[in-house]
Amino acid sequence: MPVYEYQCKKCRHKFELKQSFDDDPIVTCPKCGGKAKRVFSSVPIIFKGSGFYTTDSKPTGGEVPKPKAKPDTSKH
């Protein structure tokens, strides 16, 4: 089950709660008993593998790679 972060509207207390996807997102604050609302935050992005680093995309020796020519598939 996922863990969600909540913040009380009354006392501004932040807390985490493990809930099912089907559970109602409105809960009561464990500190003051007020209504709490789910807090949404940004999700970190982690790039793995080659091609995501500045050293992977730059050619060595300062040369710019030339585009490969496409083979001529048209018949004359």
PDB file with SEQRES, HELIX, SHEET and CRYST1 records, atoms N, CA, C and O in Angstrom:
SEQRES   1 A   76  MET PRO VAL TYR GLU TYR GLN CYS LYS LYS CYS ARG HIS          
SEQRES   2 A   76  LYS PHE GLU LEU LYS GLN SER PHE ASP ASP ASP PRO ILE          
SEQRES   3 A   76  VAL THR CYS PRO LYS CYS GLY GLY LYS ALA LYS ARG VAL          
SEQRES   4 A   76  PHE SER SER VAL PRO ILE ILE PHE LYS GLY SER GLY PHE          
SEQRES   5 A   76  TYR THR THR ASP SER LYS PRO THR GLY GLY GLU VAL PRO          
SEQRES   6 A   76  LYS PRO LYS ALA LYS PRO ASP THR SER LYS HIS                  
HELIX    1 AA1 THR A   54  SER A   57  1                                   4    
HELIX    2 AA2 THR A   60  GLY A   62  5                                   3    
SHEET    1 AA1 4 LYS A  14  LYS A  18  0                                        
SHEET    2 AA1 4 VAL A   3  CYS A   8 -1                                        
SHEET    3 AA1 4 LYS A  35  VAL A  39 -1                                        
SHEET    4 AA1 4 VAL A  27  THR A  28 -1                                        
CRYST1    1.000    1.000    1.000  90.00  90.00  90.00 P 1           1          
ATOM      1  N   MET A   1       0.839  -1.182   0.000  1.00  0.00           N  
ATOM      2  CA  MET A   1       0.000   0.000   0.000  1.00  0.00           C  
ATOM      3  C   MET A   1       0.884   1.246   0.000  1.00  0.00           C  
ATOM      4  O   MET A   1       1.921   1.271   0.663  1.00  0.00           O  
ATOM      5  N   PRO A   2       0.485   2.264  -0.730  1.00  0.00           N  
ATOM      6  CA  PRO A   2       1.273   3.502  -0.781  1.00  0.00           C  
ATOM      7  C   PRO A   2       1.147   4.342   0.489  1.00  0.00           C  
ATOM      8  O   PRO A   2       0.165   4.253   1.226  1.00  0.00           O  
ATOM      9  N   VAL A   3       2.166   5.150   0.716  1.00  0.00           N  
ATOM     10  CA  VAL A   3       2.175   6.072   1.852  1.00  0.00           C  
ATOM     11  C   VAL A   3       1.897   7.477   1.314  1.00  0.00           C  
ATOM     12  O   VAL A   3       2.572   7.942   0.395  1.00  0.00           O  
ATOM     13  N   TYR A   4       0.907   8.141   1.890  1.00  0.00           N  
ATOM     14  CA  TYR A   4       0.529   9.480   1.458  1.00  0.00           C  
ATOM     15  C   TYR A   4       0.864  10.494   2.546  1.00  0.00           C  
ATOM     16  O   TYR A   4       0.841  10.174   3.735  1.00  0.00           O  
ATOM     17  N   GLU A   5       1.174  11.717   2.129  1.00  0.00           N  
ATOM     18  CA  GLU A   5       1.453  12.796   3.068  1.00  0.00           C  
ATOM     19  C   GLU A   5       0.202  13.664   3.195  1.00  0.00           C  
ATOM     20  O   GLU A   5      -0.442  13.997   2.200  1.00  0.00           O  
ATOM     21  N   TYR A   6      -0.126  14.021   4.425  1.00  0.00           N  
ATOM     22  CA  TYR A   6      -1.284  14.852   4.714  1.00  0.00           C  
ATOM     23  C   TYR A   6      -0.868  16.067   5.515  1.00  0.00           C  
ATOM     24  O   TYR A   6       0.163  16.057   6.188  1.00  0.00           O  
ATOM     25  N   GLN A   7      -1.697  17.141   5.439  1.00  0.00           N  
ATOM     26  CA  GLN A   7      -1.488  18.325   6.254  1.00  0.00           C  
ATOM     27  C   GLN A   7      -2.841  18.769   6.792  1.00  0.00           C  
ATOM     28  O   GLN A   7      -3.825  18.859   6.057  1.00  0.00           O  
ATOM     29  N   CYS A   8      -2.864  19.045   8.098  1.00  0.00           N  
ATOM     30  CA  CYS A   8      -4.089  19.479   8.753  1.00  0.00           C  
ATOM     31  C   CYS A   8      -4.415  20.909   8.336  1.00  0.00           C  
ATOM     32  O   CYS A   8      -3.534  21.767   8.282  1.00  0.00           O  
ATOM     33  N   LYS A   9      -5.682  21.153   8.044  1.00  0.00           N  
ATOM     34  CA  LYS A   9      -6.112  22.501   7.667  1.00  0.00           C  
ATOM     35  C   LYS A   9      -6.173  23.431   8.871  1.00  0.00           C  
ATOM     36  O   LYS A   9      -6.062  24.648   8.726  1.00  0.00           O  
ATOM     37  N   LYS A  10      -6.351  22.855  10.066  1.00  0.00           N  
ATOM     38  CA  LYS A  10      -6.518  23.654  11.273  1.00  0.00           C  
ATOM     39  C   LYS A  10      -5.171  24.016  11.919  1.00  0.00           C  
ATOM     40  O   LYS A  10      -4.885  25.195  12.129  1.00  0.00           O  
ATOM     41  N   CYS A  11      -4.351  23.014  12.233  1.00  0.00           N  
ATOM     42  CA  CYS A  11      -3.096  23.274  12.952  1.00  0.00           C  
ATOM     43  C   CYS A  11      -1.849  23.180  12.054  1.00  0.00           C  
ATOM     44  O   CYS A  11      -0.738  23.412  12.530  1.00  0.00           O  
ATOM     45  N   ARG A  12      -2.015  22.844  10.771  1.00  0.00           N  
ATOM     46  CA  ARG A  12      -0.940  22.766   9.767  1.00  0.00           C  
ATOM     47  C   ARG A  12       0.065  21.638  10.055  1.00  0.00           C  
ATOM     48  O   ARG A  12       1.168  21.640   9.510  1.00  0.00           O  
ATOM     49  N   HIS A  13      -0.315  20.675  10.910  1.00  0.00           N  
ATOM     50  CA  HIS A  13       0.543  19.534  11.223  1.00  0.00           C  
ATOM     51  C   HIS A  13       0.629  18.616  10.003  1.00  0.00           C  
ATOM     52  O   HIS A  13      -0.388  18.285   9.394  1.00  0.00           O  
ATOM     53  N   LYS A  14       1.863  18.204   9.651  1.00  0.00           N  
ATOM     54  CA  LYS A  14       2.063  17.283   8.524  1.00  0.00           C  
ATOM     55  C   LYS A  14       2.338  15.894   9.063  1.00  0.00           C  
ATOM     56  O   LYS A  14       3.071  15.720  10.036  1.00  0.00           O  
ATOM     57  N   PHE A  15       1.729  14.894   8.404  1.00  0.00           N  
ATOM     58  CA  PHE A  15       1.932  13.504   8.804  1.00  0.00           C  
ATOM     59  C   PHE A  15       1.741  12.600   7.604  1.00  0.00           C  
ATOM     60  O   PHE A  15       1.156  12.998   6.597  1.00  0.00           O  
ATOM     61  N   GLU A  16       2.247  11.358   7.722  1.00  0.00           N  
ATOM     62  CA  GLU A  16       2.127  10.377   6.651  1.00  0.00           C  
ATOM     63  C   GLU A  16       1.167   9.285   7.087  1.00  0.00           C  
ATOM     64  O   GLU A  16       1.054   8.974   8.273  1.00  0.00           O  
ATOM     65  N   LEU A  17       0.473   8.704   6.108  1.00  0.00           N  
ATOM     66  CA  LEU A  17      -0.510   7.673   6.394  1.00  0.00           C  
ATOM     67  C   LEU A  17      -0.478   6.635   5.277  1.00  0.00           C  
ATOM     68  O   LEU A  17      -0.522   6.983   4.097  1.00  0.00           O  
ATOM     69  N   LYS A  18      -0.402   5.371   5.650  1.00  0.00           N  
ATOM     70  CA  LYS A  18      -0.435   4.290   4.669  1.00  0.00           C  
ATOM     71  C   LYS A  18      -1.895   3.974   4.372  1.00  0.00           C  
ATOM     72  O   LYS A  18      -2.666   3.634   5.269  1.00  0.00           O  
ATOM     73  N   GLN A  19      -2.264   4.091   3.085  1.00  0.00           N  
ATOM     74  CA  GLN A  19      -3.649   3.877   2.685  1.00  0.00           C  
ATOM     75  C   GLN A  19      -3.720   3.092   1.393  1.00  0.00           C  
ATOM     76  O   GLN A  19      -2.764   3.049   0.619  1.00  0.00           O  
ATOM     77  N   SER A  20      -4.853   2.479   1.175  1.00  0.00           N  
ATOM     78  CA  SER A  20      -5.125   1.795  -0.071  1.00  0.00           C  
ATOM     79  C   SER A  20      -5.521   2.837  -1.121  1.00  0.00           C  
ATOM     80  O   SER A  20      -5.880   3.964  -0.780  1.00  0.00           O  
ATOM     81  N   PHE A  21      -5.453   2.457  -2.382  1.00  0.00           N  
ATOM     82  CA  PHE A  21      -5.863   3.369  -3.461  1.00  0.00           C  
ATOM     83  C   PHE A  21      -7.356   3.689  -3.367  1.00  0.00           C  
ATOM     84  O   PHE A  21      -7.796   4.753  -3.801  1.00  0.00           O  
ATOM     85  N   ASP A  22      -8.119   2.777  -2.806  1.00  0.00           N  
ATOM     86  CA  ASP A  22      -9.570   2.938  -2.733  1.00  0.00           C  
ATOM     87  C   ASP A  22     -10.031   3.787  -1.554  1.00  0.00           C  
ATOM     88  O   ASP A  22     -11.183   4.221  -1.532  1.00  0.00           O  
ATOM     89  N   ASP A  23      -9.160   4.038  -0.567  1.00  0.00           N  
ATOM     90  CA  ASP A  23      -9.546   4.789   0.626  1.00  0.00           C  
ATOM     91  C   ASP A  23      -9.840   6.249   0.308  1.00  0.00           C  
ATOM     92  O   ASP A  23      -9.283   6.823  -0.628  1.00  0.00           O  
ATOM     93  N   ASP A  24     -10.730   6.840   1.109  1.00  0.00           N  
ATOM     94  CA  ASP A  24     -11.094   8.243   0.976  1.00  0.00           C  
ATOM     95  C   ASP A  24      -9.894   9.115   1.358  1.00  0.00           C  
ATOM     96  O   ASP A  24      -9.301   8.878   2.411  1.00  0.00           O  
ATOM     97  N   PRO A  25      -9.503  10.119   0.547  1.00  0.00           N  
ATOM     98  CA  PRO A  25      -8.317  10.914   0.842  1.00  0.00           C  
ATOM     99  C   PRO A  25      -8.462  11.910   1.992  1.00  0.00           C  
ATOM    100  O   PRO A  25      -7.464  12.500   2.406  1.00  0.00           O  
ATOM    101  N   ILE A  26      -9.660  12.115   2.518  1.00  0.00           N  
ATOM    102  CA  ILE A  26      -9.843  13.063   3.625  1.00  0.00           C  
ATOM    103  C   ILE A  26      -9.818  12.287   4.937  1.00  0.00           C  
ATOM    104  O   ILE A  26     -10.602  11.360   5.140  1.00  0.00           O  
ATOM    105  N   VAL A  27      -8.899  12.681   5.829  1.00  0.00           N  
ATOM    106  CA  VAL A  27      -8.756  12.031   7.129  1.00  0.00           C  
ATOM    107  C   VAL A  27      -8.696  13.081   8.224  1.00  0.00           C  
ATOM    108  O   VAL A  27      -8.665  14.280   7.946  1.00  0.00           O  
ATOM    109  N   THR A  28      -8.680  12.627   9.464  1.00  0.00           N  
ATOM    110  CA  THR A  28      -8.586  13.559  10.586  1.00  0.00           C  
ATOM    111  C   THR A  28      -7.152  13.624  11.094  1.00  0.00           C  
ATOM    112  O   THR A  28      -6.409  12.646  11.020  1.00  0.00           O  
ATOM    113  N   CYS A  29      -6.781  14.768  11.601  1.00  0.00           N  
ATOM    114  CA  CYS A  29      -5.443  15.016  12.126  1.00  0.00           C  
ATOM    115  C   CYS A  29      -5.254  14.267  13.452  1.00  0.00           C  
ATOM    116  O   CYS A  29      -6.116  14.340  14.327  1.00  0.00           O  
ATOM    117  N   PRO A  30      -4.143  13.554  13.606  1.00  0.00           N  
ATOM    118  CA  PRO A  30      -3.919  12.849  14.871  1.00  0.00           C  
ATOM    119  C   PRO A  30      -3.549  13.787  16.024  1.00  0.00           C  
ATOM    120  O   PRO A  30      -3.596  13.385  17.187  1.00  0.00           O  
ATOM    121  N   LYS A  31      -3.187  15.022  15.712  1.00  0.00           N  
ATOM    122  CA  LYS A  31      -2.758  15.980  16.735  1.00  0.00           C  
ATOM    123  C   LYS A  31      -3.938  16.764  17.324  1.00  0.00           C  
ATOM    124  O   LYS A  31      -4.069  16.875  18.543  1.00  0.00           O  
ATOM    125  N   CYS A  32      -4.807  17.315  16.435  1.00  0.00           N  
ATOM    126  CA  CYS A  32      -5.894  18.174  16.924  1.00  0.00           C  
ATOM    127  C   CYS A  32      -7.287  17.664  16.550  1.00  0.00           C  
ATOM    128  O   CYS A  32      -8.280  18.186  17.056  1.00  0.00           O  
ATOM    129  N   GLY A  33      -7.384  16.662  15.682  1.00  0.00           N  
ATOM    130  CA  GLY A  33      -8.685  16.134  15.274  1.00  0.00           C  
ATOM    131  C   GLY A  33      -9.333  16.898  14.142  1.00  0.00           C  
ATOM    132  O   GLY A  33     -10.466  16.597  13.767  1.00  0.00           O  
ATOM    133  N   GLY A  34      -8.635  17.890  13.583  1.00  0.00           N  
ATOM    134  CA  GLY A  34      -9.174  18.657  12.455  1.00  0.00           C  
ATOM    135  C   GLY A  34      -9.093  17.876  11.157  1.00  0.00           C  
ATOM    136  O   GLY A  34      -8.495  16.801  11.101  1.00  0.00           O  
ATOM    137  N   LYS A  35      -9.699  18.425  10.113  1.00  0.00           N  
ATOM    138  CA  LYS A  35      -9.668  17.770   8.807  1.00  0.00           C  
ATOM    139  C   LYS A  35      -8.294  17.957   8.173  1.00  0.00           C  
ATOM    140  O   LYS A  35      -7.714  19.042   8.219  1.00  0.00           O  
ATOM    141  N   ALA A  36      -7.791  16.889   7.585  1.00  0.00           N  
ATOM    142  CA  ALA A  36      -6.500  16.936   6.903  1.00  0.00           C  
ATOM    143  C   ALA A  36      -6.702  16.687   5.421  1.00  0.00           C  
ATOM    144  O   ALA A  36      -7.627  15.981   5.018  1.00  0.00           O  
ATOM    145  N   LYS A  37      -5.841  17.266   4.622  1.00  0.00           N  
ATOM    146  CA  LYS A  37      -5.923  17.147   3.176  1.00  0.00           C  
ATOM    147  C   LYS A  37      -4.626  16.548   2.653  1.00  0.00           C  
ATOM    148  O   LYS A  37      -3.547  16.828   3.174  1.00  0.00           O  
ATOM    149  N   ARG A  38      -4.740  15.725   1.622  1.00  0.00           N  
ATOM    150  CA  ARG A  38      -3.563  15.092   1.032  1.00  0.00           C  
ATOM    151  C   ARG A  38      -2.679  16.139   0.361  1.00  0.00           C  
ATOM    152  O   ARG A  38      -3.170  17.029  -0.334  1.00  0.00           O  
ATOM    153  N   VAL A  39      -1.376  16.021   0.577  1.00  0.00           N  
ATOM    154  CA  VAL A  39      -0.396  16.943   0.006  1.00  0.00           C  
ATOM    155  C   VAL A  39       0.276  16.247  -1.174  1.00  0.00           C  
ATOM    156  O   VAL A  39       0.754  15.120  -1.044  1.00  0.00           O  
ATOM    157  N   PHE A  40       0.313  16.911  -2.311  1.00  0.00           N  
ATOM    158  CA  PHE A  40       0.968  16.373  -3.497  1.00  0.00           C  
ATOM    159  C   PHE A  40       2.299  17.084  -3.683  1.00  0.00           C  
ATOM    160  O   PHE A  40       2.382  18.307  -3.567  1.00  0.00           O  
ATOM    161  N   SER A  41       3.331  16.318  -3.970  1.00  0.00           N  
ATOM    162  CA  SER A  41       4.649  16.897  -4.210  1.00  0.00           C  
ATOM    163  C   SER A  41       5.225  16.317  -5.489  1.00  0.00           C  
ATOM    164  O   SER A  41       4.745  15.305  -6.000  1.00  0.00           O  
ATOM    165  N   SER A  42       6.257  16.969  -5.995  1.00  0.00           N  
ATOM    166  CA  SER A  42       6.846  16.524  -7.249  1.00  0.00           C  
ATOM    167  C   SER A  42       7.601  15.215  -7.052  1.00  0.00           C  
ATOM    168  O   SER A  42       8.132  14.940  -5.976  1.00  0.00           O  
ATOM    169  N   VAL A  43       7.635  14.434  -8.092  1.00  0.00           N  
ATOM    170  CA  VAL A  43       8.303  13.137  -8.067  1.00  0.00           C  
ATOM    171  C   VAL A  43       9.682  13.292  -8.688  1.00  0.00           C  
ATOM    172  O   VAL A  43       9.802  13.877  -9.765  1.00  0.00           O  
ATOM    173  N   PRO A  44      10.723  12.785  -8.044  1.00  0.00           N  
ATOM    174  CA  PRO A  44      12.062  12.898  -8.640  1.00  0.00           C  
ATOM    175  C   PRO A  44      12.189  12.003  -9.868  1.00  0.00           C  
ATOM    176  O   PRO A  44      11.611  10.919  -9.932  1.00  0.00           O  
ATOM    177  N   ILE A  45      12.955  12.482 -10.832  1.00  0.00           N  
ATOM    178  CA  ILE A  45      13.209  11.715 -12.047  1.00  0.00           C  
ATOM    179  C   ILE A  45      14.638  11.213 -11.987  1.00  0.00           C  
ATOM    180  O   ILE A  45      15.568  11.990 -11.772  1.00  0.00           O  
ATOM    181  N   ILE A  46      14.811   9.914 -12.178  1.00  0.00           N  
ATOM    182  CA  ILE A  46      16.143   9.325 -12.163  1.00  0.00           C  
ATOM    183  C   ILE A  46      16.408   8.730 -13.538  1.00  0.00           C  
ATOM    184  O   ILE A  46      15.695   7.831 -13.982  1.00  0.00           O  
ATOM    185  N   PHE A  47      17.434   9.235 -14.206  1.00  0.00           N  
ATOM    186  CA  PHE A  47      17.818   8.732 -15.512  1.00  0.00           C  
ATOM    187  C   PHE A  47      18.877   7.657 -15.332  1.00  0.00           C  
ATOM    188  O   PHE A  47      19.898   7.894 -14.687  1.00  0.00           O  
ATOM    189  N   LYS A  48      18.644   6.482 -15.896  1.00  0.00           N  
ATOM    190  CA  LYS A  48      19.618   5.402 -15.820  1.00  0.00           C  
ATOM    191  C   LYS A  48      19.970   4.963 -17.233  1.00  0.00           C  
ATOM    192  O   LYS A  48      19.138   5.024 -18.138  1.00  0.00           O  
ATOM    193  N   GLY A  49      21.191   4.529 -17.412  1.00  0.00           N  
ATOM    194  CA  GLY A  49      21.625   4.046 -18.716  1.00  0.00           C  
ATOM    195  C   GLY A  49      22.413   5.098 -19.460  1.00  0.00           C  
ATOM    196  O   GLY A  49      22.577   6.223 -18.988  1.00  0.00           O  
ATOM    197  N   SER A  50      22.898   4.724 -20.623  1.00  0.00           N  
ATOM    198  CA  SER A  50      23.713   5.654 -21.403  1.00  0.00           C  
ATOM    199  C   SER A  50      22.824   6.640 -22.159  1.00  0.00           C  
ATOM    200  O   SER A  50      21.658   6.358 -22.435  1.00  0.00           O  
ATOM    201  N   GLY A  51      23.382   7.773 -22.481  1.00  0.00           N  
ATOM    202  CA  GLY A  51      22.659   8.766 -23.255  1.00  0.00           C  
ATOM    203  C   GLY A  51      22.052   9.881 -22.438  1.00  0.00           C  
ATOM    204  O   GLY A  51      21.479  10.811 -23.008  1.00  0.00           O  
ATOM    205  N   PHE A  52      22.157   9.822 -21.120  1.00  0.00           N  
ATOM    206  CA  PHE A  52      21.557  10.839 -20.283  1.00  0.00           C  
ATOM    207  C   PHE A  52      22.576  11.766 -19.644  1.00  0.00           C  
ATOM    208  O   PHE A  52      22.207  12.676 -18.902  1.00  0.00           O  
ATOM    209  N   TYR A  53      23.837  11.548 -19.922  1.00  0.00           N  
ATOM    210  CA  TYR A  53      24.886  12.357 -19.320  1.00  0.00           C  
ATOM    211  C   TYR A  53      25.532  13.230 -20.381  1.00  0.00           C  
ATOM    212  O   TYR A  53      25.550  12.858 -21.554  1.00  0.00           O  
ATOM    213  N   THR A  54      26.060  14.375 -19.996  1.00  0.00           N  
ATOM    214  CA  THR A  54      26.670  15.283 -20.966  1.00  0.00           C  
ATOM    215  C   THR A  54      27.878  14.644 -21.637  1.00  0.00           C  
ATOM    216  O   THR A  54      28.169  14.955 -22.792  1.00  0.00           O  
ATOM    217  N   THR A  55      28.580  13.767 -20.948  1.00  0.00           N  
ATOM    218  CA  THR A  55      29.746  13.117 -21.554  1.00  0.00           C  
ATOM    219  C   THR A  55      29.339  12.055 -22.566  1.00  0.00           C  
ATOM    220  O   THR A  55      30.139  11.704 -23.433  1.00  0.00           O  
ATOM    221  N   ASP A  56      28.124  11.538 -22.482  1.00  0.00           N  
ATOM    222  CA  ASP A  56      27.673  10.512 -23.426  1.00  0.00           C  
ATOM    223  C   ASP A  56      27.279  11.099 -24.776  1.00  0.00           C  
ATOM    224  O   ASP A  56      27.379  10.412 -25.793  1.00  0.00           O  
ATOM    225  N   SER A  57      26.838  12.337 -24.811  1.00  0.00           N  
ATOM    226  CA  SER A  57      26.324  12.889 -26.055  1.00  0.00           C  
ATOM    227  C   SER A  57      27.360  13.707 -26.831  1.00  0.00           C  
ATOM    228  O   SER A  57      27.139  14.032 -27.997  1.00  0.00           O  
ATOM    229  N   LYS A  58      28.470  14.037 -26.206  1.00  0.00           N  
ATOM    230  CA  LYS A  58      29.478  14.843 -26.887  1.00  0.00           C  
ATOM    231  C   LYS A  58      30.521  13.954 -27.561  1.00  0.00           C  
ATOM    232  O   LYS A  58      30.971  12.974 -26.966  1.00  0.00           O  
ATOM    233  N   PRO A  59      30.910  14.284 -28.796  1.00  0.00           N  
ATOM    234  CA  PRO A  59      31.951  13.492 -29.449  1.00  0.00           C  
ATOM    235  C   PRO A  59      33.320  13.763 -28.817  1.00  0.00           C  
ATOM    236  O   PRO A  59      33.554  14.834 -28.256  1.00  0.00           O  
ATOM    237  N   THR A  60      34.202  12.798 -28.913  1.00  0.00           N  
ATOM    238  CA  THR A  60      35.547  12.972 -28.368  1.00  0.00           C  
ATOM    239  C   THR A  60      36.422  13.710 -29.370  1.00  0.00           C  
ATOM    240  O   THR A  60      36.207  13.608 -30.577  1.00  0.00           O  
ATOM    241  N   GLY A  61      37.396  14.442 -28.881  1.00  0.00           N  
ATOM    242  CA  GLY A  61      38.333  15.140 -29.759  1.00  0.00           C  
ATOM    243  C   GLY A  61      37.783  16.406 -30.381  1.00  0.00           C  
ATOM    244  O   GLY A  61      38.457  16.992 -31.227  1.00  0.00           O  
ATOM    245  N   GLY A  62      36.605  16.857 -30.012  1.00  0.00           N  
ATOM    246  CA  GLY A  62      36.059  18.107 -30.517  1.00  0.00           C  
ATOM    247  C   GLY A  62      35.455  18.018 -31.907  1.00  0.00           C  
ATOM    248  O   GLY A  62      35.032  19.034 -32.458  1.00  0.00           O  
ATOM    249  N   GLU A  63      35.404  16.825 -32.486  1.00  0.00           N  
ATOM    250  CA  GLU A  63      34.823  16.685 -33.826  1.00  0.00           C  
ATOM    251  C   GLU A  63      33.314  16.535 -33.739  1.00  0.00           C  
ATOM    252  O   GLU A  63      32.788  15.949 -32.793  1.00  0.00           O  
ATOM    253  N   VAL A  64      32.634  17.067 -34.726  1.00  0.00           N  
ATOM    254  CA  VAL A  64      31.191  16.929 -34.820  1.00  0.00           C  
ATOM    255  C   VAL A  64      30.910  15.749 -35.747  1.00  0.00           C  
ATOM    256  O   VAL A  64      31.398  15.743 -36.877  1.00  0.00           O  
ATOM    257  N   PRO A  65      30.148  14.758 -35.313  1.00  0.00           N  
ATOM    258  CA  PRO A  65      29.887  13.608 -36.177  1.00  0.00           C  
ATOM    259  C   PRO A  65      29.066  14.011 -37.392  1.00  0.00           C  
ATOM    260  O   PRO A  65      28.135  14.811 -37.301  1.00  0.00           O  
ATOM    261  N   LYS A  66      29.435  13.439 -38.529  1.00  0.00           N  
ATOM    262  CA  LYS A  66      28.707  13.721 -39.769  1.00  0.00           C  
ATOM    263  C   LYS A  66      27.525  12.772 -39.874  1.00  0.00           C  
ATOM    264  O   LYS A  66      27.639  11.604 -39.502  1.00  0.00           O  
ATOM    265  N   PRO A  67      26.388  13.252 -40.376  1.00  0.00           N  
ATOM    266  CA  PRO A  67      25.240  12.366 -40.526  1.00  0.00           C  
ATOM    267  C   PRO A  67      25.525  11.311 -41.589  1.00  0.00           C  
ATOM    268  O   PRO A  67      26.175  11.586 -42.598  1.00  0.00           O  
ATOM    269  N   LYS A  68      25.031  10.106 -41.347  1.00  0.00           N  
ATOM    270  CA  LYS A  68      25.242   9.011 -42.299  1.00  0.00           C  
ATOM    271  C   LYS A  68      24.329   9.211 -43.493  1.00  0.00           C  
ATOM    272  O   LYS A  68      23.175   9.616 -43.355  1.00  0.00           O  
ATOM    273  N   ALA A  69      24.868   8.920 -44.668  1.00  0.00           N  
ATOM    274  CA  ALA A  69      24.082   9.048 -45.895  1.00  0.00           C  
ATOM    275  C   ALA A  69      23.111   7.882 -45.981  1.00  0.00           C  
ATOM    276  O   ALA A  69      23.449   6.747 -45.645  1.00  0.00           O  
ATOM    277  N   LYS A  70      21.896   8.180 -46.438  1.00  0.00           N  
ATOM    278  CA  LYS A  70      20.900   7.131 -46.597  1.00  0.00           C  
ATOM    279  C   LYS A  70      21.145   6.436 -47.931  1.00  0.00           C  
ATOM    280  O   LYS A  70      21.444   7.110 -48.916  1.00  0.00           O  
ATOM    281  N   PRO A  71      21.029   5.118 -47.997  1.00  0.00           N  
ATOM    282  CA  PRO A  71      21.215   4.421 -49.268  1.00  0.00           C  
ATOM    283  C   PRO A  71      20.099   4.766 -50.235  1.00  0.00           C  
ATOM    284  O   PRO A  71      18.948   4.960 -49.843  1.00  0.00           O  
ATOM    285  N   ASP A  72      20.462   4.839 -51.505  1.00  0.00           N  
ATOM    286  CA  ASP A  72      19.490   5.182 -52.546  1.00  0.00           C  
ATOM    287  C   ASP A  72      18.671   3.931 -52.870  1.00  0.00           C  
ATOM    288  O   ASP A  72      19.190   2.968 -53.434  1.00  0.00           O  
ATOM    289  N   THR A  73      17.410   3.958 -52.514  1.00  0.00           N  
ATOM    290  CA  THR A  73      16.539   2.792 -52.736  1.00  0.00           C  
ATOM    291  C   THR A  73      15.653   2.970 -53.969  1.00  0.00           C  
ATOM    292  O   THR A  73      14.877   2.075 -54.303  1.00  0.00           O  
ATOM    293  N   SER A  74      15.758   4.103 -54.640  1.00  0.00           N  
ATOM    294  CA  SER A  74      14.917   4.319 -55.825  1.00  0.00           C  
ATOM    295  C   SER A  74      15.543   3.635 -57.041  1.00  0.00           C  
ATOM    296  O   SER A  74      16.761   3.643 -57.219  1.00  0.00           O  
ATOM    297  N   LYS A  75      14.685   3.047 -57.869  1.00  0.00           N  
ATOM    298  CA  LYS A  75      15.158   2.351 -59.096  1.00  0.00           C  
ATOM    299  C   LYS A  75      14.993   3.291 -60.269  1.00  0.00           C  
ATOM    300  O   LYS A  75      13.978   3.975 -60.399  1.00  0.00           O  
ATOM    301  N   HIS A  76      16.008   3.315 -61.124  1.00  0.00           N  
ATOM    302  CA  HIS A  76      15.986   4.222 -62.289  1.00  0.00           C  
ATOM    303  C   HIS A  76      15.550   3.504 -63.523  1.00  0.00           C  
ATOM    304  O   HIS A  76      15.473   4.107 -64.593  1.00  0.00           O  
TER     305      HIS A  76                                                      
END                                                                             
